Amino acid sequence: MNQGKYVFSQIIGFIPRYQFDKFVKQYKGDWHVKNLNSYNHLLYLLFGQLTGCDSLRDICLCLVALYPRPRVLLE
């Protein structure tokens, strides 16, 4: 039944953001990051899995088709 939220948003709700950020900080996952942080990278990969994309190019094309700036979708 529709709960008023997209499937992607419901799946993201299962990921505790505080705990994810704590692990990234503990293991220095964003140490030398310029543009794409670990959380956005996770979201892009989850989106790719949900949409059945076969490559990074497919993920980028799907996100660009939805919005001109993919960061607006995931932030």
CHARMM-style PDB file with segment names, atoms N, HN, CA, C and O in Angstrom:
ATOM      1  N   MET     1       0.835  -1.180   0.000  1.00  0.00      PROA
ATOM      2  CA  MET     1       0.000   0.000   0.000  1.00  0.00      PROA
ATOM      3  C   MET     1       0.882   1.246   0.000  1.00  0.00      PROA
ATOM      4  O   MET     1       1.933   1.269   0.641  1.00  0.00      PROA
ATOM      5  N   ASN     2       0.467   2.242  -0.693  1.00  0.00      PROA
ATOM      6  HN  ASN     2      -0.386   2.224  -1.214  1.00  0.00      PROA
ATOM      7  CA  ASN     2       1.232   3.485  -0.782  1.00  0.00      PROA
ATOM      8  C   ASN     2       1.187   4.240   0.541  1.00  0.00      PROA
ATOM      9  O   ASN     2       0.118   4.538   1.074  1.00  0.00      PROA
ATOM     10  N   GLN     3       2.372   4.539   1.054  1.00  0.00      PROA
ATOM     11  HN  GLN     3       3.240   4.296   0.622  1.00  0.00      PROA
ATOM     12  CA  GLN     3       2.470   5.297   2.297  1.00  0.00      PROA
ATOM     13  C   GLN     3       2.786   6.765   2.034  1.00  0.00      PROA
ATOM     14  O   GLN     3       3.049   7.527   2.965  1.00  0.00      PROA
ATOM     15  N   GLY     4       2.759   7.154   0.774  1.00  0.00      PROA
ATOM     16  HN  GLY     4       2.546   6.536   0.018  1.00  0.00      PROA
ATOM     17  CA  GLY     4       3.038   8.537   0.438  1.00  0.00      PROA
ATOM     18  C   GLY     4       4.510   8.828   0.234  1.00  0.00      PROA
ATOM     19  O   GLY     4       4.885   9.983   0.033  1.00  0.00      PROA
ATOM     20  N   LYS     5       5.360   7.802   0.281  1.00  0.00      PROA
ATOM     21  HN  LYS     5       5.056   6.864   0.445  1.00  0.00      PROA
ATOM     22  CA  LYS     5       6.791   7.997   0.091  1.00  0.00      PROA
ATOM     23  C   LYS     5       7.260   7.094  -1.047  1.00  0.00      PROA
ATOM     24  O   LYS     5       6.686   6.030  -1.280  1.00  0.00      PROA
ATOM     25  N   TYR     6       8.289   7.518  -1.744  1.00  0.00      PROA
ATOM     26  HN  TYR     6       8.754   8.383  -1.555  1.00  0.00      PROA
ATOM     27  CA  TYR     6       8.877   6.695  -2.787  1.00  0.00      PROA
ATOM     28  C   TYR     6       9.602   5.513  -2.168  1.00  0.00      PROA
ATOM     29  O   TYR     6       9.993   5.561  -1.002  1.00  0.00      PROA
ATOM     30  N   VAL     7       9.784   4.449  -2.944  1.00  0.00      PROA
ATOM     31  HN  VAL     7       9.466   4.410  -3.891  1.00  0.00      PROA
ATOM     32  CA  VAL     7      10.463   3.246  -2.462  1.00  0.00      PROA
ATOM     33  C   VAL     7      11.895   3.586  -2.049  1.00  0.00      PROA
ATOM     34  O   VAL     7      12.381   3.114  -1.021  1.00  0.00      PROA
ATOM     35  N   PHE     8      12.559   4.402  -2.853  1.00  0.00      PROA
ATOM     36  HN  PHE     8      12.164   4.785  -3.689  1.00  0.00      PROA
ATOM     37  CA  PHE     8      13.937   4.785  -2.551  1.00  0.00      PROA
ATOM     38  C   PHE     8      14.018   5.500  -1.202  1.00  0.00      PROA
ATOM     39  O   PHE     8      14.923   5.234  -0.412  1.00  0.00      PROA
ATOM     40  N   SER     9      13.104   6.376  -0.945  1.00  0.00      PROA
ATOM     41  HN  SER     9      12.368   6.592  -1.587  1.00  0.00      PROA
ATOM     42  CA  SER     9      13.093   7.101   0.316  1.00  0.00      PROA
ATOM     43  C   SER     9      12.779   6.184   1.488  1.00  0.00      PROA
ATOM     44  O   SER     9      13.297   6.392   2.585  1.00  0.00      PROA
ATOM     45  N   GLN    10      11.942   5.174   1.280  1.00  0.00      PROA
ATOM     46  HN  GLN    10      11.521   5.004   0.389  1.00  0.00      PROA
ATOM     47  CA  GLN    10      11.647   4.219   2.336  1.00  0.00      PROA
ATOM     48  C   GLN    10      12.866   3.367   2.670  1.00  0.00      PROA
ATOM     49  O   GLN    10      13.108   3.063   3.838  1.00  0.00      PROA
ATOM     50  N   ILE    11      13.631   2.980   1.659  1.00  0.00      PROA
ATOM     51  HN  ILE    11      13.434   3.227   0.710  1.00  0.00      PROA
ATOM     52  CA  ILE    11      14.833   2.180   1.889  1.00  0.00      PROA
ATOM     53  C   ILE    11      15.895   3.002   2.612  1.00  0.00      PROA
ATOM     54  O   ILE    11      16.568   2.497   3.510  1.00  0.00      PROA
ATOM     55  N   ILE    12      16.044   4.258   2.227  1.00  0.00      PROA
ATOM     56  HN  ILE    12      15.497   4.669   1.498  1.00  0.00      PROA
ATOM     57  CA  ILE    12      17.017   5.122   2.890  1.00  0.00      PROA
ATOM     58  C   ILE    12      16.655   5.302   4.364  1.00  0.00      PROA
ATOM     59  O   ILE    12      17.536   5.494   5.202  1.00  0.00      PROA
ATOM     60  N   GLY    13      15.374   5.242   4.675  1.00  0.00      PROA
ATOM     61  HN  GLY    13      14.658   5.087   3.994  1.00  0.00      PROA
ATOM     62  CA  GLY    13      14.932   5.373   6.058  1.00  0.00      PROA
ATOM     63  C   GLY    13      15.458   4.270   6.965  1.00  0.00      PROA
ATOM     64  O   GLY    13      15.513   4.456   8.180  1.00  0.00      PROA
ATOM     65  N   PHE    14      15.845   3.125   6.407  1.00  0.00      PROA
ATOM     66  HN  PHE    14      15.800   2.974   5.419  1.00  0.00      PROA
ATOM     67  CA  PHE    14      16.391   2.029   7.208  1.00  0.00      PROA
ATOM     68  C   PHE    14      17.852   2.236   7.571  1.00  0.00      PROA
ATOM     69  O   PHE    14      18.371   1.553   8.454  1.00  0.00      PROA
ATOM     70  N   ILE    15      18.518   3.159   6.911  1.00  0.00      PROA
ATOM     71  HN  ILE    15      18.097   3.714   6.194  1.00  0.00      PROA
ATOM     72  CA  ILE    15      19.937   3.402   7.163  1.00  0.00      PROA
ATOM     73  C   ILE    15      20.065   4.505   8.207  1.00  0.00      PROA
ATOM     74  O   ILE    15      19.692   5.647   7.938  1.00  0.00      PROA
ATOM     75  N   PRO    16      20.582   4.190   9.388  1.00  0.00      PROA
ATOM     76  CA  PRO    16      20.750   5.232  10.409  1.00  0.00      PROA
ATOM     77  C   PRO    16      21.896   6.169  10.017  1.00  0.00      PROA
ATOM     78  O   PRO    16      23.061   5.770  10.023  1.00  0.00      PROA
ATOM     79  N   ARG    17      21.565   7.394   9.684  1.00  0.00      PROA
ATOM     80  HN  ARG    17      20.619   7.718   9.680  1.00  0.00      PROA
ATOM     81  CA  ARG    17      22.553   8.351   9.190  1.00  0.00      PROA
ATOM     82  C   ARG    17      23.641   8.641  10.224  1.00  0.00      PROA
ATOM     83  O   ARG    17      24.815   8.759   9.875  1.00  0.00      PROA
ATOM     84  N   TYR    18      23.253   8.755  11.491  1.00  0.00      PROA
ATOM     85  HN  TYR    18      22.299   8.658  11.775  1.00  0.00      PROA
ATOM     86  CA  TYR    18      24.231   9.046  12.536  1.00  0.00      PROA
ATOM     87  C   TYR    18      25.264   7.936  12.641  1.00  0.00      PROA
ATOM     88  O   TYR    18      26.461   8.209  12.738  1.00  0.00      PROA
ATOM     89  N   GLN    19      24.814   6.690  12.623  1.00  0.00      PROA
ATOM     90  HN  GLN    19      23.842   6.468  12.545  1.00  0.00      PROA
ATOM     91  CA  GLN    19      25.740   5.566  12.742  1.00  0.00      PROA
ATOM     92  C   GLN    19      26.625   5.467  11.497  1.00  0.00      PROA
ATOM     93  O   GLN    19      27.814   5.169  11.609  1.00  0.00      PROA
ATOM     94  N   PHE    20      26.063   5.711  10.322  1.00  0.00      PROA
ATOM     95  HN  PHE    20      25.097   5.954  10.231  1.00  0.00      PROA
ATOM     96  CA  PHE    20      26.858   5.692   9.096  1.00  0.00      PROA
ATOM     97  C   PHE    20      27.952   6.758   9.150  1.00  0.00      PROA
ATOM     98  O   PHE    20      29.109   6.484   8.830  1.00  0.00      PROA
ATOM     99  N   ASP    21      27.583   7.974   9.557  1.00  0.00      PROA
ATOM    100  HN  ASP    21      26.644   8.197   9.817  1.00  0.00      PROA
ATOM    101  CA  ASP    21      28.576   9.049   9.669  1.00  0.00      PROA
ATOM    102  C   ASP    21      29.635   8.730  10.712  1.00  0.00      PROA
ATOM    103  O   ASP    21      30.799   9.099  10.551  1.00  0.00      PROA
ATOM    104  N   LYS    22      29.238   8.045  11.781  1.00  0.00      PROA
ATOM    105  HN  LYS    22      28.293   7.746  11.912  1.00  0.00      PROA
ATOM    106  CA  LYS    22      30.193   7.671  12.822  1.00  0.00      PROA
ATOM    107  C   LYS    22      31.228   6.695  12.270  1.00  0.00      PROA
ATOM    108  O   LYS    22      32.419   6.821  12.556  1.00  0.00      PROA
ATOM    109  N   PHE    23      30.772   5.717  11.475  1.00  0.00      PROA
ATOM    110  HN  PHE    23      29.804   5.615  11.242  1.00  0.00      PROA
ATOM    111  CA  PHE    23      31.705   4.758  10.877  1.00  0.00      PROA
ATOM    112  C   PHE    23      32.612   5.417   9.848  1.00  0.00      PROA
ATOM    113  O   PHE    23      33.798   5.099   9.767  1.00  0.00      PROA
ATOM    114  N   VAL    24      32.063   6.323   9.071  1.00  0.00      PROA
ATOM    115  HN  VAL    24      31.099   6.582   9.137  1.00  0.00      PROA
ATOM    116  CA  VAL    24      32.879   7.031   8.071  1.00  0.00      PROA
ATOM    117  C   VAL    24      33.967   7.831   8.772  1.00  0.00      PROA
ATOM    118  O   VAL    24      35.114   7.854   8.326  1.00  0.00      PROA
ATOM    119  N   LYS    25      33.605   8.484   9.867  1.00  0.00      PROA
ATOM    120  HN  LYS    25      32.673   8.464  10.229  1.00  0.00      PROA
ATOM    121  CA  LYS    25      34.598   9.262  10.616  1.00  0.00      PROA
ATOM    122  C   LYS    25      35.623   8.349  11.281  1.00  0.00      PROA
ATOM    123  O   LYS    25      36.810   8.673  11.309  1.00  0.00      PROA
ATOM    124  N   GLN    26      35.176   7.206  11.819  1.00  0.00      PROA
ATOM    125  HN  GLN    26      34.212   6.943  11.796  1.00  0.00      PROA
ATOM    126  CA  GLN    26      36.077   6.279  12.495  1.00  0.00      PROA
ATOM    127  C   GLN    26      37.117   5.706  11.541  1.00  0.00      PROA
ATOM    128  O   GLN    26      38.290   5.588  11.895  1.00  0.00      PROA
ATOM    129  N   TYR    27      36.693   5.354  10.340  1.00  0.00      PROA
ATOM    130  HN  TYR    27      35.740   5.450  10.052  1.00  0.00      PROA
ATOM    131  CA  TYR    27      37.598   4.748   9.369  1.00  0.00      PROA
ATOM    132  C   TYR    27      38.121   5.745   8.336  1.00  0.00      PROA
ATOM    133  O   TYR    27      38.747   5.355   7.350  1.00  0.00      PROA
ATOM    134  N   LYS    28      37.863   7.021   8.565  1.00  0.00      PROA
ATOM    135  HN  LYS    28      37.354   7.338   9.366  1.00  0.00      PROA
ATOM    136  CA  LYS    28      38.351   8.103   7.699  1.00  0.00      PROA
ATOM    137  C   LYS    28      37.961   7.869   6.236  1.00  0.00      PROA
ATOM    138  O   LYS    28      38.799   7.944   5.337  1.00  0.00      PROA
ATOM    139  N   GLY    29      36.684   7.587   6.018  1.00  0.00      PROA
ATOM    140  HN  GLY    29      36.003   7.526   6.748  1.00  0.00      PROA
ATOM    141  CA  GLY    29      36.194   7.314   4.675  1.00  0.00      PROA
ATOM    142  C   GLY    29      36.148   8.542   3.785  1.00  0.00      PROA
ATOM    143  O   GLY    29      36.252   8.424   2.564  1.00  0.00      PROA
ATOM    144  N   ASP    30      35.992   9.717   4.375  1.00  0.00      PROA
ATOM    145  HN  ASP    30      35.907   9.813   5.367  1.00  0.00      PROA
ATOM    146  CA  ASP    30      35.938  10.959   3.597  1.00  0.00      PROA
ATOM    147  C   ASP    30      37.226  11.759   3.745  1.00  0.00      PROA
ATOM    148  O   ASP    30      37.202  12.989   3.690  1.00  0.00      PROA
ATOM    149  N   TRP    31      38.335  11.080   3.930  1.00  0.00      PROA
ATOM    150  HN  TRP    31      38.354  10.082   3.974  1.00  0.00      PROA
ATOM    151  CA  TRP    31      39.584  11.762   4.217  1.00  0.00      PROA
ATOM    152  C   TRP    31      40.022  12.699   3.100  1.00  0.00      PROA
ATOM    153  O   TRP    31      40.331  13.860   3.366  1.00  0.00      PROA
ATOM    154  N   HSD    32      40.058  12.239   1.890  1.00  0.00      PROA
ATOM    155  HN  HSD    32      39.807  11.295   1.674  1.00  0.00      PROA
ATOM    156  CA  HSD    32      40.585  13.050   0.784  1.00  0.00      PROA
ATOM    157  C   HSD    32      39.513  13.278  -0.279  1.00  0.00      PROA
ATOM    158  O   HSD    32      39.788  13.204  -1.477  1.00  0.00      PROA
ATOM    159  N   VAL    33      38.306  13.551   0.163  1.00  0.00      PROA
ATOM    160  HN  VAL    33      38.082  13.612   1.136  1.00  0.00      PROA
ATOM    161  CA  VAL    33      37.167  13.700  -0.748  1.00  0.00      PROA
ATOM    162  C   VAL    33      37.041  15.150  -1.183  1.00  0.00      PROA
ATOM    163  O   VAL    33      37.166  16.070  -0.374  1.00  0.00      PROA
ATOM    164  N   LYS    34      36.792  15.338  -2.467  1.00  0.00      PROA
ATOM    165  HN  LYS    34      36.691  14.590  -3.123  1.00  0.00      PROA
ATOM    166  CA  LYS    34      36.577  16.688  -2.968  1.00  0.00      PROA
ATOM    167  C   LYS    34      35.107  16.929  -3.305  1.00  0.00      PROA
ATOM    168  O   LYS    34      34.552  17.960  -2.927  1.00  0.00      PROA
ATOM    169  N   ASN    35      34.476  16.006  -4.002  1.00  0.00      PROA
ATOM    170  HN  ASN    35      34.926  15.168  -4.310  1.00  0.00      PROA
ATOM    171  CA  ASN    35      33.107  16.240  -4.467  1.00  0.00      PROA
ATOM    172  C   ASN    35      32.098  15.237  -3.931  1.00  0.00      PROA
ATOM    173  O   ASN    35      31.032  15.642  -3.466  1.00  0.00      PROA
ATOM    174  N   LEU    36      32.389  13.972  -3.977  1.00  0.00      PROA
ATOM    175  HN  LEU    36      33.255  13.643  -4.354  1.00  0.00      PROA
ATOM    176  CA  LEU    36      31.421  12.928  -3.662  1.00  0.00      PROA
ATOM    177  C   LEU    36      31.754  12.290  -2.318  1.00  0.00      PROA
ATOM    178  O   LEU    36      32.714  11.527  -2.206  1.00  0.00      PROA
ATOM    179  N   ASN    37      30.960  12.603  -1.304  1.00  0.00      PROA
ATOM    180  HN  ASN    37      30.180  13.222  -1.395  1.00  0.00      PROA
ATOM    181  CA  ASN    37      31.235  12.016   0.013  1.00  0.00      PROA
ATOM    182  C   ASN    37      30.669  10.595   0.078  1.00  0.00      PROA
ATOM    183  O   ASN    37      29.992  10.141  -0.845  1.00  0.00      PROA
ATOM    184  N   SER    38      30.954   9.913   1.166  1.00  0.00      PROA
ATOM    185  HN  SER    38      31.504  10.281   1.915  1.00  0.00      PROA
ATOM    186  CA  SER    38      30.591   8.499   1.296  1.00  0.00      PROA
ATOM    187  C   SER    38      29.087   8.274   1.301  1.00  0.00      PROA
ATOM    188  O   SER    38      28.605   7.302   0.720  1.00  0.00      PROA
ATOM    189  N   TYR    39      28.345   9.154   1.945  1.00  0.00      PROA
ATOM    190  HN  TYR    39      28.736   9.944   2.417  1.00  0.00      PROA
ATOM    191  CA  TYR    39      26.891   8.963   2.018  1.00  0.00      PROA
ATOM    192  C   TYR    39      26.250   9.120   0.636  1.00  0.00      PROA
ATOM    193  O   TYR    39      25.391   8.322   0.259  1.00  0.00      PROA
ATOM    194  N   ASN    40      26.653  10.124  -0.104  1.00  0.00      PROA
ATOM    195  HN  ASN    40      27.350  10.772   0.203  1.00  0.00      PROA
ATOM    196  CA  ASN    40      26.113  10.287  -1.453  1.00  0.00      PROA
ATOM    197  C   ASN    40      26.522   9.127  -2.359  1.00  0.00      PROA
ATOM    198  O   ASN    40      25.744   8.694  -3.209  1.00  0.00      PROA
ATOM    199  N   HSD    41      27.737   8.627  -2.177  1.00  0.00      PROA
ATOM    200  HN  HSD    41      28.369   8.979  -1.486  1.00  0.00      PROA
ATOM    201  CA  HSD    41      28.192   7.477  -2.946  1.00  0.00      PROA
ATOM    202  C   HSD    41      27.305   6.269  -2.655  1.00  0.00      PROA
ATOM    203  O   HSD    41      26.916   5.549  -3.574  1.00  0.00      PROA
ATOM    204  N   LEU    42      26.984   6.044  -1.375  1.00  0.00      PROA
ATOM    205  HN  LEU    42      27.300   6.629  -0.628  1.00  0.00      PROA
ATOM    206  CA  LEU    42      26.090   4.962  -0.998  1.00  0.00      PROA
ATOM    207  C   LEU    42      24.717   5.132  -1.650  1.00  0.00      PROA
ATOM    208  O   LEU    42      24.141   4.169  -2.156  1.00  0.00      PROA
ATOM    209  N   LEU    43      24.200   6.350  -1.635  1.00  0.00      PROA
ATOM    210  HN  LEU    43      24.667   7.133  -1.224  1.00  0.00      PROA
ATOM    211  CA  LEU    43      22.884   6.597  -2.226  1.00  0.00      PROA
ATOM    212  C   LEU    43      22.888   6.354  -3.730  1.00  0.00      PROA
ATOM    213  O   LEU    43      21.935   5.789  -4.269  1.00  0.00      PROA
ATOM    214  N   TYR    44      23.940   6.771  -4.404  1.00  0.00      PROA
ATOM    215  HN  TYR    44      24.714   7.229  -3.966  1.00  0.00      PROA
ATOM    216  CA  TYR    44      24.030   6.538  -5.849  1.00  0.00      PROA
ATOM    217  C   TYR    44      24.065   5.039  -6.150  1.00  0.00      PROA
ATOM    218  O   TYR    44      23.408   4.575  -7.082  1.00  0.00      PROA
ATOM    219  N   LEU    45      24.828   4.287  -5.364  1.00  0.00      PROA
ATOM    220  HN  LEU    45      25.362   4.664  -4.607  1.00  0.00      PROA
ATOM    221  CA  LEU    45      24.916   2.849  -5.602  1.00  0.00      PROA
ATOM    222  C   LEU    45      23.595   2.145  -5.287  1.00  0.00      PROA
ATOM    223  O   LEU    45      23.206   1.218  -5.998  1.00  0.00      PROA
ATOM    224  N   LEU    46      22.908   2.569  -4.240  1.00  0.00      PROA
ATOM    225  HN  LEU    46      23.224   3.322  -3.662  1.00  0.00      PROA
ATOM    226  CA  LEU    46      21.589   2.007  -3.942  1.00  0.00      PROA
ATOM    227  C   LEU    46      20.602   2.300  -5.068  1.00  0.00      PROA
ATOM    228  O   LEU    46      19.818   1.434  -5.457  1.00  0.00      PROA
ATOM    229  N   PHE    47      20.646   3.515  -5.585  1.00  0.00      PROA
ATOM    230  HN  PHE    47      21.283   4.219  -5.269  1.00  0.00      PROA
ATOM    231  CA  PHE    47      19.782   3.882  -6.702  1.00  0.00      PROA
ATOM    232  C   PHE    47      20.072   3.000  -7.908  1.00  0.00      PROA
ATOM    233  O   PHE    47      19.154   2.548  -8.593  1.00  0.00      PROA
ATOM    234  N   GLY    48      21.347   2.758  -8.162  1.00  0.00      PROA
ATOM    235  HN  GLY    48      22.093   3.125  -7.606  1.00  0.00      PROA
ATOM    236  CA  GLY    48      21.731   1.897  -9.279  1.00  0.00      PROA
ATOM    237  C   GLY    48      21.217   0.480  -9.113  1.00  0.00      PROA
ATOM    238  O   GLY    48      20.780  -0.139 -10.084  1.00  0.00      PROA
ATOM    239  N   GLN    49      21.264  -0.045  -7.886  1.00  0.00      PROA
ATOM    240  HN  GLN    49      21.619   0.458  -7.098  1.00  0.00      PROA
ATOM    241  CA  GLN    49      20.754  -1.386  -7.633  1.00  0.00      PROA
ATOM    242  C   GLN    49      19.236  -1.453  -7.826  1.00  0.00      PROA
ATOM    243  O   GLN    49      18.717  -2.405  -8.408  1.00  0.00      PROA
ATOM    244  N   LEU    50      18.544  -0.444  -7.336  1.00  0.00      PROA
ATOM    245  HN  LEU    50      18.966   0.330  -6.863  1.00  0.00      PROA
ATOM    246  CA  LEU    50      17.078  -0.441  -7.445  1.00  0.00      PROA
ATOM    247  C   LEU    50      16.605  -0.320  -8.884  1.00  0.00      PROA
ATOM    248  O   LEU    50      15.604  -0.929  -9.263  1.00  0.00      PROA
ATOM    249  N   THR    51      17.312   0.456  -9.682  1.00  0.00      PROA
ATOM    250  HN  THR    51      18.125   0.951  -9.374  1.00  0.00      PROA
ATOM    251  CA  THR    51      16.886   0.665 -11.065  1.00  0.00      PROA
ATOM    252  C   THR    51      17.448  -0.376 -12.021  1.00  0.00      PROA
ATOM    253  O   THR    51      17.098  -0.382 -13.201  1.00  0.00      PROA
ATOM    254  N   GLY    52      18.311  -1.256 -11.530  1.00  0.00      PROA
ATOM    255  HN  GLY    52      18.595  -1.252 -10.571  1.00  0.00      PROA
ATOM    256  CA  GLY    52      18.855  -2.314 -12.366  1.00  0.00      PROA
ATOM    257  C   GLY    52      19.911  -1.837 -13.339  1.00  0.00      PROA
ATOM    258  O   GLY    52      20.065  -2.410 -14.418  1.00  0.00      PROA
ATOM    259  N   CYS    53      20.627  -0.813 -12.979  1.00  0.00      PROA
ATOM    260  HN  CYS    53      20.501  -0.347 -12.103  1.00  0.00      PROA
ATOM    261  CA  CYS    53      21.686  -0.290 -13.858  1.00  0.00      PROA
ATOM    262  C   CYS    53      22.865  -1.260 -13.873  1.00  0.00      PROA
ATOM    263  O   CYS    53      23.195  -1.880 -12.862  1.00  0.00      PROA
ATOM    264  N   ASP    54      23.491  -1.378 -15.048  1.00  0.00      PROA
ATOM    265  HN  ASP    54      23.223  -0.875 -15.870  1.00  0.00      PROA
ATOM    266  CA  ASP    54      24.612  -2.296 -15.215  1.00  0.00      PROA
ATOM    267  C   ASP    54      25.964  -1.622 -15.040  1.00  0.00      PROA
ATOM    268  O   ASP    54      26.964  -2.302 -14.809  1.00  0.00      PROA
ATOM    269  N   SER    55      26.015  -0.310 -15.143  1.00  0.00      PROA
ATOM    270  HN  SER    55      25.204   0.243 -15.331  1.00  0.00      PROA
ATOM    271  CA  SER    55      27.304   0.370 -15.066  1.00  0.00      PROA
ATOM    272  C   SER    55      27.139   1.754 -14.453  1.00  0.00      PROA
ATOM    273  O   SER    55      26.026   2.241 -14.255  1.00  0.00      PROA
ATOM    274  N   LEU    56      28.255   2.359 -14.165  1.00  0.00      PROA
ATOM    275  HN  LEU    56      29.160   1.963 -14.326  1.00  0.00      PROA
ATOM    276  CA  LEU    56      28.253   3.707 -13.621  1.00  0.00      PROA
ATOM    277  C   LEU    56      27.644   4.686 -14.624  1.00  0.00      PROA
ATOM    278  O   LEU    56      26.968   5.638 -14.234  1.00  0.00      PROA
ATOM    279  N   ARG    57      27.879   4.456 -15.889  1.00  0.00      PROA
ATOM    280  HN  ARG    57      28.429   3.683 -16.206  1.00  0.00      PROA
ATOM    281  CA  ARG    57      27.303   5.314 -16.930  1.00  0.00      PROA
ATOM    282  C   ARG    57      25.775   5.250 -16.913  1.00  0.00      PROA
ATOM    283  O   ARG    57      25.104   6.268 -17.080  1.00  0.00      PROA
ATOM    284  N   ASP    58      25.236   4.061 -16.713  1.00  0.00      PROA
ATOM    285  HN  ASP    58      25.782   3.234 -16.577  1.00  0.00      PROA
ATOM    286  CA  ASP    58      23.774   3.923 -16.625  1.00  0.00      PROA
ATOM    287  C   ASP    58      23.222   4.704 -15.435  1.00  0.00      PROA
ATOM    288  O   ASP    58      22.196   5.374 -15.552  1.00  0.00      PROA
ATOM    289  N   ILE    59      23.897   4.619 -14.296  1.00  0.00      PROA
ATOM    290  HN  ILE    59      24.730   4.074 -14.201  1.00  0.00      PROA
ATOM    291  CA  ILE    59      23.444   5.349 -13.106  1.00  0.00      PROA
ATOM    292  C   ILE    59      23.450   6.847 -13.381  1.00  0.00      PROA
ATOM    293  O   ILE    59      22.485   7.544 -13.065  1.00  0.00      PROA
ATOM    294  N   CYS    60      24.533   7.341 -13.966  1.00  0.00      PROA
ATOM    295  HN  CYS    60      25.316   6.775 -14.222  1.00  0.00      PROA
ATOM    296  CA  CYS    60      24.632   8.771 -14.262  1.00  0.00      PROA
ATOM    297  C   CYS    60      23.546   9.211 -15.241  1.00  0.00      PROA
ATOM    298  O   CYS    60      22.942  10.268 -15.056  1.00  0.00      PROA
ATOM    299  N   LEU    61      23.294   8.421 -16.270  1.00  0.00      PROA
ATOM    300  HN  LEU    61      23.785   7.563 -16.420  1.00  0.00      PROA
ATOM    301  CA  LEU    61      22.265   8.775 -17.247  1.00  0.00      PROA
ATOM    302  C   LEU    61      20.875   8.786 -16.623  1.00  0.00      PROA
ATOM    303  O   LEU    61      20.057   9.647 -16.946  1.00  0.00      PROA
ATOM    304  N   CYS    62      20.604   7.839 -15.735  1.00  0.00      PROA
ATOM    305  HN  CYS    62      21.268   7.139 -15.473  1.00  0.00      PROA
ATOM    306  CA  CYS    62      19.300   7.816 -15.053  1.00  0.00      PROA
ATOM    307  C   CYS    62      19.124   9.049 -14.178  1.00  0.00      PROA
ATOM    308  O   CYS    62      18.062   9.670 -14.180  1.00  0.00      PROA
ATOM    309  N   LEU    63      20.159   9.400 -13.436  1.00  0.00      PROA
ATOM    310  HN  LEU    63      21.022   8.895 -13.435  1.00  0.00      PROA
ATOM    311  CA  LEU    63      20.056  10.558 -12.545  1.00  0.00      PROA
ATOM    312  C   LEU    63      19.950  11.860 -13.320  1.00  0.00      PROA
ATOM    313  O   LEU    63      19.198  12.752 -12.928  1.00  0.00      PROA
ATOM    314  N   VAL    64      20.687  11.982 -14.407  1.00  0.00      PROA
ATOM    315  HN  VAL    64      21.298  11.258 -14.725  1.00  0.00      PROA
ATOM    316  CA  VAL    64      20.622  13.196 -15.216  1.00  0.00      PROA
ATOM    317  C   VAL    64      19.262  13.298 -15.903  1.00  0.00      PROA
ATOM    318  O   VAL    64      18.749  14.400 -16.101  1.00  0.00      PROA
ATOM    319  N   ALA    65      18.680  12.161 -16.266  1.00  0.00      PROA
ATOM    320  HN  ALA    65      19.097  11.266 -16.105  1.00  0.00      PROA
ATOM    321  CA  ALA    65      17.364  12.191 -16.897  1.00  0.00      PROA
ATOM    322  C   ALA    65      16.295  12.664 -15.912  1.00  0.00      PROA
ATOM    323  O   ALA    65      15.334  13.325 -16.306  1.00  0.00      PROA
ATOM    324  N   LEU    66      16.461  12.326 -14.628  1.00  0.00      PROA
ATOM    325  HN  LEU    66      17.242  11.790 -14.307  1.00  0.00      PROA
ATOM    326  CA  LEU    66      15.494  12.751 -13.619  1.00  0.00      PROA
ATOM    327  C   LEU    66      15.638  14.229 -13.283  1.00  0.00      PROA
ATOM    328  O   LEU    66      14.650  14.960 -13.210  1.00  0.00      PROA
ATOM    329  N   TYR    67      16.865  14.655 -13.080  1.00  0.00      PROA
ATOM    330  HN  TYR    67      17.668  14.062 -13.139  1.00  0.00      PROA
ATOM    331  CA  TYR    67      17.146  16.036 -12.697  1.00  0.00      PROA
ATOM    332  C   TYR    67      18.407  16.497 -13.409  1.00  0.00      PROA
ATOM    333  O   TYR    67      19.311  15.692 -13.633  1.00  0.00      PROA
ATOM    334  N   PRO    68      18.489  17.775 -13.770  1.00  0.00      PROA
ATOM    335  CA  PRO    68      19.715  18.273 -14.396  1.00  0.00      PROA
ATOM    336  C   PRO    68      20.921  18.178 -13.464  1.00  0.00      PROA
ATOM    337  O   PRO    68      22.049  17.977 -13.916  1.00  0.00      PROA
ATOM    338  N   ARG    69      20.678  18.324 -12.162  1.00  0.00      PROA
ATOM    339  HN  ARG    69      19.762  18.487 -11.795  1.00  0.00      PROA
ATOM    340  CA  ARG    69      21.759  18.220 -11.175  1.00  0.00      PROA
ATOM    341  C   ARG    69      21.432  17.053 -10.244  1.00  0.00      PROA
ATOM    342  O   ARG    69      20.524  17.172  -9.421  1.00  0.00      PROA
ATOM    343  N   PRO    70      22.157  15.912 -10.352  1.00  0.00      PROA
ATOM    344  CA  PRO    70      21.828  14.732  -9.562  1.00  0.00      PROA
ATOM    345  C   PRO    70      21.945  14.953  -8.049  1.00  0.00      PROA
ATOM    346  O   PRO    70      21.284  14.248  -7.287  1.00  0.00      PROA
ATOM    347  N   ARG    71      22.755  15.898  -7.596  1.00  0.00      PROA
ATOM    348  HN  ARG    71      23.292  16.471  -8.216  1.00  0.00      PROA
ATOM    349  CA  ARG    71      22.920  16.115  -6.159  1.00  0.00      PROA
ATOM    350  C   ARG    71      21.625  16.620  -5.535  1.00  0.00      PROA
ATOM    351  O   ARG    71      21.393  16.388  -4.348  1.00  0.00      PROA
ATOM    352  N   VAL    72      20.778  17.300  -6.294  1.00  0.00      PROA
ATOM    353  HN  VAL    72      20.966  17.488  -7.258  1.00  0.00      PROA
ATOM    354  CA  VAL    72      19.526  17.811  -5.763  1.00  0.00      PROA
ATOM    355  C   VAL    72      18.616  16.648  -5.359  1.00  0.00      PROA
ATOM    356  O   VAL    72      17.867  16.748  -4.388  1.00  0.00      PROA
ATOM    357  N   LEU    73      18.688  15.534  -6.120  1.00  0.00      PROA
ATOM    358  HN  LEU    73      19.296  15.453  -6.909  1.00  0.00      PROA
ATOM    359  CA  LEU    73      17.851  14.370  -5.840  1.00  0.00      PROA
ATOM    360  C   LEU    73      18.197  13.728  -4.508  1.00  0.00      PROA
ATOM    361  O   LEU    73      17.307  13.287  -3.781  1.00  0.00      PROA
ATOM    362  N   LEU    74      19.471  13.672  -4.185  1.00  0.00      PROA
ATOM    363  HN  LEU    74      20.194  14.030  -4.775  1.00  0.00      PROA
ATOM    364  CA  LEU    74      19.898  12.866  -3.054  1.00  0.00      PROA
ATOM    365  C   LEU    74      20.252  13.643  -1.802  1.00  0.00      PROA
ATOM    366  O   LEU    74      20.487  13.024  -0.765  1.00  0.00      PROA
ATOM    367  N   GLU    75      20.303  14.920  -1.841  1.00  0.00      PROA
ATOM    368  HN  GLU    75      20.113  15.424  -2.684  1.00  0.00      PROA
ATOM    369  CA  GLU    75      20.677  15.674  -0.637  1.00  0.00      PROA
ATOM    370  C   GLU    75      19.475  16.154   0.110  1.00  0.00      PROA
ATOM    371  OT1 GLU    75      19.612  16.805   1.146  1.00  0.00      PROA
TER     372      GLU     75
END
